[in-house]
Amino acid sequence: MQTQNPHLSRKQKDASQVIRDGIGAEKRRNESEEEREARLAKMSGAVKTLLECIGEDPDREGLLKTPERYAKALMFLTKGYDESMNNIMNGAIFNEGKYHIYL
């Protein structure tokens, strides 16, 4: 007996009906350089606070640049949020009419 996916019975005009970007994705994609720098500064401040909370001195020589490095690394690791799923999928979502995965 085959299990039918109830969502496949709907007609889909484009991938935007299936794939939606995260709440902040559009904002992050369209932010200015000043907004990006402000976000980096805010994240760096949060990392500095975390270092203080674990008993470290974020102003000592070995940790001076750590908050900014960490914030930049996190922004790099999450850069996929800047992408639009519709652009990535490029129309690759279609209605097959069946609920199977073929490998």
MODELLER restraints for C-alpha pairs under 7 A, 6 or more apart:
rsr = mdl.restraints
at = mdl.atoms
rsr.add(forms.Gaussian(group=physical.xy_distance, feature=features.Distance(at['CA:3:A'], at['CA:99:A']), mean=6.74, stdev=0.5))
rsr.add(forms.Gaussian(group=physical.xy_distance, feature=features.Distance(at['CA:4:A'], at['CA:98:A']), mean=6.46, stdev=0.5))
rsr.add(forms.Gaussian(group=physical.xy_distance, feature=features.Distance(at['CA:4:A'], at['CA:99:A']), mean=5.52, stdev=0.5))
rsr.add(forms.Gaussian(group=physical.xy_distance, feature=features.Distance(at['CA:5:A'], at['CA:99:A']), mean=5.57, stdev=0.5))
rsr.add(forms.Gaussian(group=physical.xy_distance, feature=features.Distance(at['CA:8:A'], at['CA:95:A']), mean=6.15, stdev=0.5))
rsr.add(forms.Gaussian(group=physical.xy_distance, feature=features.Distance(at['CA:8:A'], at['CA:97:A']), mean=6.25, stdev=0.5))
rsr.add(forms.Gaussian(group=physical.xy_distance, feature=features.Distance(at['CA:15:A'], at['CA:86:A']), mean=5.96, stdev=0.5))
rsr.add(forms.Gaussian(group=physical.xy_distance, feature=features.Distance(at['CA:15:A'], at['CA:91:A']), mean=6.51, stdev=0.5))
rsr.add(forms.Gaussian(group=physical.xy_distance, feature=features.Distance(at['CA:15:A'], at['CA:93:A']), mean=6.08, stdev=0.5))
rsr.add(forms.Gaussian(group=physical.xy_distance, feature=features.Distance(at['CA:16:A'], at['CA:86:A']), mean=6.38, stdev=0.5))
rsr.add(forms.Gaussian(group=physical.xy_distance, feature=features.Distance(at['CA:19:A'], at['CA:85:A']), mean=6.49, stdev=0.5))
rsr.add(forms.Gaussian(group=physical.xy_distance, feature=features.Distance(at['CA:21:A'], at['CA:84:A']), mean=6.50, stdev=0.5))
rsr.add(forms.Gaussian(group=physical.xy_distance, feature=features.Distance(at['CA:21:A'], at['CA:85:A']), mean=6.55, stdev=0.5))
rsr.add(forms.Gaussian(group=physical.xy_distance, feature=features.Distance(at['CA:25:A'], at['CA:81:A']), mean=5.47, stdev=0.5))
rsr.add(forms.Gaussian(group=physical.xy_distance, feature=features.Distance(at['CA:25:A'], at['CA:82:A']), mean=5.73, stdev=0.5))
rsr.add(forms.Gaussian(group=physical.xy_distance, feature=features.Distance(at['CA:28:A'], at['CA:82:A']), mean=6.15, stdev=0.5))
rsr.add(forms.Gaussian(group=physical.xy_distance, feature=features.Distance(at['CA:29:A'], at['CA:82:A']), mean=4.84, stdev=0.5))
rsr.add(forms.Gaussian(group=physical.xy_distance, feature=features.Distance(at['CA:40:A'], at['CA:71:A']), mean=6.17, stdev=0.5))
rsr.add(forms.Gaussian(group=physical.xy_distance, feature=features.Distance(at['CA:43:A'], at['CA:71:A']), mean=5.60, stdev=0.5))
rsr.add(forms.Gaussian(group=physical.xy_distance, feature=features.Distance(at['CA:44:A'], at['CA:67:A']), mean=4.60, stdev=0.5))
rsr.add(forms.Gaussian(group=physical.xy_distance, feature=features.Distance(at['CA:44:A'], at['CA:68:A']), mean=5.02, stdev=0.5))
rsr.add(forms.Gaussian(group=physical.xy_distance, feature=features.Distance(at['CA:44:A'], at['CA:71:A']), mean=5.52, stdev=0.5))
rsr.add(forms.Gaussian(group=physical.xy_distance, feature=features.Distance(at['CA:47:A'], at['CA:67:A']), mean=5.13, stdev=0.5))
rsr.add(forms.Gaussian(group=physical.xy_distance, feature=features.Distance(at['CA:48:A'], at['CA:58:A']), mean=6.00, stdev=0.5))
rsr.add(forms.Gaussian(group=physical.xy_distance, feature=features.Distance(at['CA:48:A'], at['CA:67:A']), mean=5.62, stdev=0.5))
rsr.add(forms.Gaussian(group=physical.xy_distance, feature=features.Distance(at['CA:51:A'], at['CA:57:A']), mean=6.96, stdev=0.5))
rsr.add(forms.Gaussian(group=physical.xy_distance, feature=features.Distance(at['CA:51:A'], at['CA:58:A']), mean=6.17, stdev=0.5))
rsr.add(forms.Gaussian(group=physical.xy_distance, feature=features.Distance(at['CA:52:A'], at['CA:58:A']), mean=6.60, stdev=0.5))
rsr.add(forms.Gaussian(group=physical.xy_distance, feature=features.Distance(at['CA:58:A'], at['CA:64:A']), mean=5.91, stdev=0.5))
